């Protein structure tokens, strides 16, 4: 009698055998690895950062502003972007919190749709082109893009609209070589 290969109740590529893992991705750098950052949205940056600091013990948080002056390239759902935000980043960069300030954005969309909370996951990469090509092949559209926020005009990020399938946006970012200093810190 033939034994079935794999477990018919598990998704393809998932193994129920201890020690066995799904095949590694053939696309190095961004597929097949866990996110580098969890991203939250809020209408009150200090309050949400305080809650995260009390619950998970992170701090002090660096605060950055992304405005027309600091974010040179912006687009939102295929049109020129006018979004601005205030962001806080925990030490080590594993947690980020965004408070939308003006203009339509994925952050404002997530806040309006679900209220404060987890809204995106981020992977840091060295090149956005292979990510965009992969997402296009997967039928996942770009929702928002920004760049030019480094001291030297480098740095870029893109959010892909995975909300319908995953419940959060998928962000990929190329960090600038040199960041502008934070506008302040939040410590609780």
C-alpha positions as CSV (number, residue, x, y, z in Angstrom):
1,X,0.0,0.0,0.0
2,X,1.3,3.5,-0.9
3,X,1.7,6.0,1.8
4,X,0.7,9.6,1.0
5,X,3.5,12.1,0.5
6,X,3.2,14.9,3.1
7,X,0.1,15.8,5.1
8,X,-2.8,16.6,2.8
9,X,-4.1,19.0,5.5
10,X,-1.0,21.2,5.5
11,X,-0.3,23.9,2.8
12,X,2.2,23.0,0.1
13,X,5.7,23.4,1.3
14,X,4.9,23.0,5.0
15,X,6.1,19.9,6.8
16,X,4.7,18.2,9.9
17,X,7.9,16.2,10.3
18,X,10.0,17.6,13.2
19,X,13.3,19.0,11.9
20,X,12.0,19.4,8.4
21,X,11.5,22.8,7.0
22,X,9.9,24.2,3.8
23,X,12.4,24.6,1.0
24,X,14.4,27.8,1.2
25,X,13.7,30.6,-1.2
26,X,15.9,30.8,-4.3
27,X,15.6,34.6,-4.2
28,X,18.3,35.7,-1.7
29,X,17.8,38.7,0.5
30,X,14.1,39.2,0.9
31,X,12.0,36.0,0.4
32,X,11.9,33.2,3.0
33,X,13.0,35.3,6.0
34,X,11.1,36.8,8.9
35,X,10.4,40.6,8.9
36,X,13.0,42.9,10.3
37,X,10.5,45.3,11.9
38,X,6.9,45.3,13.2
39,X,5.1,48.6,12.4
40,X,2.2,50.1,14.3
41,X,0.0,53.1,13.4
42,X,-1.5,55.5,15.9
43,X,-3.2,58.8,16.3
44,X,-1.2,59.5,19.4
45,X,2.5,58.7,19.1
46,X,3.5,59.3,22.7
47,X,0.6,57.2,24.1
48,X,1.3,54.2,21.8
49,X,5.0,54.3,22.4
50,X,4.4,54.5,26.1
51,X,2.1,51.5,26.0
52,X,4.7,49.5,24.0
53,X,7.4,50.6,26.4
54,X,5.4,49.5,29.4
55,X,4.3,46.2,27.8
56,X,7.6,45.2,26.1
57,X,10.2,47.2,27.9
58,X,11.7,49.1,24.9
59,X,13.2,52.6,25.1
60,X,14.2,55.3,24.6
61,X,12.6,55.7,21.2
62,X,14.0,58.0,18.6
63,X,11.4,60.3,16.9
64,X,11.7,61.3,13.2
65,X,9.5,63.5,11.0
66,X,8.9,62.7,7.4
67,X,7.7,65.8,5.6
68,X,8.0,67.3,2.1
69,X,11.4,68.7,3.2
70,X,12.8,65.4,4.4
71,X,11.0,62.9,2.1
72,X,11.9,64.1,-1.4
73,X,10.0,61.4,-3.4
74,X,6.5,60.4,-2.5
75,X,3.7,58.5,-4.2
76,X,0.4,57.0,-3.0
77,X,-1.6,54.5,-5.0
78,X,-0.1,55.7,-8.3
79,X,-0.5,59.4,-7.8
80,X,2.0,62.0,-6.3
81,X,2.1,61.7,-2.6
82,X,1.6,64.5,-0.1
83,X,1.7,62.4,3.1
84,X,3.7,63.4,6.2
85,X,4.2,61.5,9.4
86,X,5.9,61.5,12.7
87,X,7.6,58.1,13.4
88,X,9.2,56.6,16.5
89,X,11.7,53.7,16.4
90,X,12.7,51.5,19.2
91,X,16.4,50.7,20.0
92,X,17.6,48.3,17.4
93,X,14.9,49.2,14.9
94,X,12.7,46.1,15.5
95,X,9.6,48.2,16.3
96,X,8.3,51.3,14.6
97,X,5.3,53.5,15.3
98,X,3.8,55.9,12.7
99,X,1.5,58.8,13.4
100,X,0.1,60.1,10.1
101,X,0.1,63.9,10.1
102,X,-1.2,65.0,6.7
103,X,-2.3,63.6,3.4
104,X,-3.6,60.2,2.4
105,X,-1.3,57.3,3.2
106,X,-1.3,53.6,4.0
107,X,-0.8,54.6,7.6
108,X,-3.9,56.8,7.6
109,X,-5.8,54.1,5.7
110,X,-4.9,51.5,8.4
111,X,-5.7,53.8,11.3
112,X,-9.1,54.6,9.8
113,X,-9.9,51.0,8.9
114,X,-8.8,49.3,12.1
115,X,-7.7,51.9,14.6
116,X,-4.4,51.9,16.3
117,X,-2.3,48.8,16.2
118,X,-0.1,46.6,14.0
119,X,-0.3,47.8,10.4
120,X,2.8,46.7,8.5
121,X,5.8,44.5,8.6
122,X,9.2,45.6,7.1
123,X,12.1,43.9,5.5
124,X,15.3,45.9,4.9
125,X,16.9,45.1,1.6
126,X,19.7,46.5,-0.6
127,X,17.6,46.7,-3.9
128,X,13.9,47.3,-4.4
129,X,13.9,46.2,-8.0
130,X,13.8,42.4,-7.4
131,X,11.1,42.9,-4.7
132,X,8.9,44.9,-7.1
133,X,9.4,42.3,-9.8
134,X,8.4,39.5,-7.4
135,X,5.4,41.3,-6.1
136,X,4.2,42.1,-9.7
137,X,4.5,38.4,-10.6
138,X,2.5,37.6,-7.5
139,X,-0.2,40.1,-8.4
140,X,0.4,42.3,-5.4
141,X,0.2,46.0,-6.1
142,X,2.3,48.9,-4.8
143,X,0.3,51.1,-2.4
144,X,2.8,53.8,-1.3
145,X,6.5,54.8,-2.0
146,X,8.9,57.3,-0.6
147,X,12.5,58.1,-0.7
148,X,15.3,60.6,-0.6
149,X,15.2,60.9,3.2
150,X,18.9,60.2,3.9
151,X,21.4,63.0,4.4
152,X,22.7,62.3,0.9
153,X,19.3,62.0,-0.7
154,X,19.4,58.2,-0.6
155,X,17.0,55.8,1.1
156,X,13.8,54.4,-0.3
157,X,10.8,52.4,0.9
158,X,7.7,50.8,-0.7
159,X,4.6,49.4,0.8
160,X,2.8,46.6,-1.0
161,X,-0.9,46.1,-0.5
162,X,-1.1,42.8,1.3
163,X,-3.9,43.9,3.6
164,X,-6.6,41.9,2.0
165,X,-4.6,38.6,2.2
166,X,-2.4,39.1,5.2
167,X,-4.1,41.9,7.3
168,X,-1.1,44.2,7.1
169,X,1.0,46.0,4.5
170,X,4.3,44.6,3.5
171,X,7.0,47.2,3.5
172,X,10.5,46.9,1.9
173,X,13.1,49.5,2.6
174,X,16.6,50.4,1.5
175,X,18.1,52.3,4.5
176,X,20.0,55.5,3.8
177,X,23.7,55.4,4.3
178,X,23.4,58.4,6.7
179,X,20.2,59.3,8.5
180,X,19.2,62.8,9.7
181,X,19.4,63.0,13.4
182,X,16.1,62.4,15.3
183,X,14.0,65.4,16.2
184,X,13.7,64.0,19.8
185,X,13.3,61.0,22.0
186,X,10.5,59.4,23.9
187,X,11.3,57.6,27.1
188,X,9.0,56.1,29.7
